[in-house]
Amino acid sequence: MAEIRSIVVIGAGQMGGGIAQVAATAGIAVKVLDAFPGAIDKCRGLHDKLLARAVEKGKMTQGDADAAKGRIGYLPIASLDVVSESDFVIEAIVEDAKVKRDLFAQLANATRAQILATNTSSISITEIAAAAGDAADRVIGMHFFNPVPVMKLVEVIKGLATSEKTTLRTIALATAMGKTPVPANDRPGFVSNRVLMPLINEAFYAWMEGVAEPAHIDEIMKLGCNHPMGPLRLADFIGLDTCVHIMDVLADGLNNDRYRACPLLKQLVAAGRLGDKTGRGVFEYGK
Ligand SMILES: NC(=O)c1ccc[n+]([C@@H]2O[C@H](COP(=O)([O-])OP(=O)(O)OC[C@H]3O[C@@H](n4cnc5c(N)ncnc54)[C@H](O)[C@@H]3O)[C@@H](O)[C@H]2O)c1
């Protein structure tokens, strides 16, 4: 199978920026696109900072950091035509089914890319692929974890129409990026969020029912279950709004109210306490 030498990442946020950085560090040329020029500038600034830090810490040489930076091109989304030259596209835009479907419909027309991968954390791959029409066999879930440079896993999710060739190439790219690809089927939440989110939700119930204070709930799970981060701290890191969104996907997709988001979790979101990104969620983070 031919080596994948260049990719396009659409969405220069937390995840897209991380995916681009890891690919470039692994020697793959990357073009990062975003609908908002401000997001592109922020992504470039973050790459400069993170690569400089890796050099300072002795994790890479200045030469390797410069070479990685040289492999990344930053572009406004208007240049969707660059996608047509690429073999492999990874979408990492907002977690909104309609916005993703619209993008995949455009991509299916704009590109001959062999693979159109989505980094969605919960939306059905089959549904996104349907928007790509005849290109549905080239659509696949390639679910990276946050922070991308640190987390080893890529959950690889086949939609109903995903071809074997698409799956094998996706596994090859994840491996070339130094990640460990693991397959999961296209069911609500896949494996990671199907198992993790109910755990996080239950921690909110434990807090709401006064079983323990938030810090104690986290301490018990860290020390007793060997979790590196307590579930409530992790919820803040993911974003409480995202947690509610994923619980909604589980409850609706599995048609079972036991997956409904805890009222206390929803209340914090209603109050604008979304976690790290707003400086306050379960815990306070200051500015
Ligand atoms: N944050 C996580 O922990 C995490 C983990 C795994 C997967 N994901 C998934 O990755 C995707 C991105 O999440 P994120 O946390 O990086 O979000 P983010 O908000 O940090 O970044 C999204 C980026 O997409 C851009 N964007 C939005 N609509 C666009 C469009 N139509 N065209 C081009 N660019 C557009 C935004 O400007 C933004 O820069 C989502 O599908 C999310 O579910 C997130």
The ligand as a Gaussian input file, in Angstrom:
#p B3LYP/6-31G(d) Opt

LIG

0 1
 N      -12.279000      18.245000      22.537000
 C      -12.161000      16.944000      22.706000
 O      -11.802000      16.458000      23.803000
 C      -12.437000      16.018000      21.553000
 C      -11.946000      14.709000      21.597000
 C      -12.175000      13.860000      20.494000
 C      -12.903000      14.310000      19.403000
 N      -13.392000      15.602000      19.394000
 C      -14.134000      16.037000      18.205000
 O      -13.263000      16.794000      17.376000
 C      -14.019000      17.803000      16.659000
 C      -13.413000      19.171000      16.940000
 O      -13.433000      19.407000      18.353000
 P      -12.492000      20.526000      19.006000
 O      -12.517000      20.263000      20.468000
 O      -11.198000      20.618000      18.273000
 O      -13.344000      21.850000      18.694000
 P      -12.822000      23.348000      18.577000
 O      -14.011000      24.207000      18.821000
 O      -11.588000      23.558000      19.372000
 O      -12.403000      23.471000      17.013000
 C      -13.299000      23.405000      15.946000
 C      -12.751000      24.272000      14.818000
 O      -13.556000      24.072000      13.664000
 C      -13.732000      25.325000      13.019000
 N      -14.949000      25.226000      12.216000
 C      -16.230000      25.201000      12.651000
 N      -17.055000      25.034000      11.596000
 C      -16.279000      24.930000      10.480000
 C      -16.523000      24.728000       9.099000
 N      -17.766000      24.590000       8.636000
 N      -15.479000      24.652000       8.265000
 C      -14.221000      24.775000       8.732000
 N      -13.903000      24.990000      10.019000
 C      -14.933000      25.051000      10.886000
 C      -13.810000      26.325000      14.145000
 O      -13.450000      27.629000      13.691000
 C      -12.779000      25.765000      15.134000
 O      -11.490000      26.320000      14.915000
 C      -15.463000      17.632000      17.128000
 O      -16.138000      16.805000      16.220000
 C      -15.312000      16.944000      18.491000
 O      -16.440000      16.211000      18.864000
 C      -13.156000      16.458000      20.427000

